[in-house]
């Protein structure tokens, strides 16, 4: 027979446990072998913001998942997967986005089965801030910080992918190697702030000249590379000349109030040939750029 003292002690322990569970930042739910919800804490309710009465002890957890899918914008495939994984007998983690009252939040689910197939314990952690930081770091690693265009490393990755696709489907691909003419003079005469303004404005002109599937990246300094998938040389010349014309009409005024700065570009074009690699294509485009420069700049040349 359990004494009054033991009953009081057990009740105190249960009260303390409930307090601890409700003050843990993670949402926790315990589900039995018949899918009935055995226990949950307050953060579990808060992290999903489901309608009142959706989560109760004794509720079939599959029904809770159905409400969750409806309220957080999940499709049928996601719901089916969530219900299927209730029977998983190994621990696992899964990250997923959900719409909480119109705000996209990311959640980390940790699934831990109980011994002897007596159900499972799940924890849920809001990782929205972490995902935002990861996205920001990924963006920084892929973009040129000044112009906002993709950087050289990212451009090389895309070039490799597009070259493989071009060869597989035997479709042409063209490359523009672009250089701002006499860029050093701009830096020397008006300073590096003006040089930065020129680069940023030129990046905008490039994006205006591009077609939907084209890619542009900063190659380094005042050099840029534009990738034109499924593009013959004649089409590439049209794009290059449009960009050259847009650049020539670009007007940038120094902060000092001096006369406007005019900018021109030289562009080298290379289109894929049998046996090409990314390196050979880049080399031909670079050689074509050299041809454009030696011919007087502000022009387009092909190799």
Secondary structure, 3 states (H helix, E strand, C coil): CCCHHHHHHHHHHHHHHHHHHHHCCCEEEEECCCCEEEEECHHHHHHHCCCCCCCCCCCEHHHHHHHHHHHHCCCHHHHHHHHHHHHCCCCEEEEEEEEECCEEEEEEEEEEECHHHCCEEEEEEECHHHHHHHHHHHHHHHECCCCCCECHHHHHHHHHHHHHHHHHHCCCEEEEEEEECCHHHHHHHHCHHHHHHHHHHHHHHHHHHCCCCCEEEEEECCEEEEEEECCCHHHHHHHHHHHHHHHHCCEECCCCCCCCEECCEEEEEEECCCCCCHHHHHHHHHHHHHHHHHCCCCCEEEC
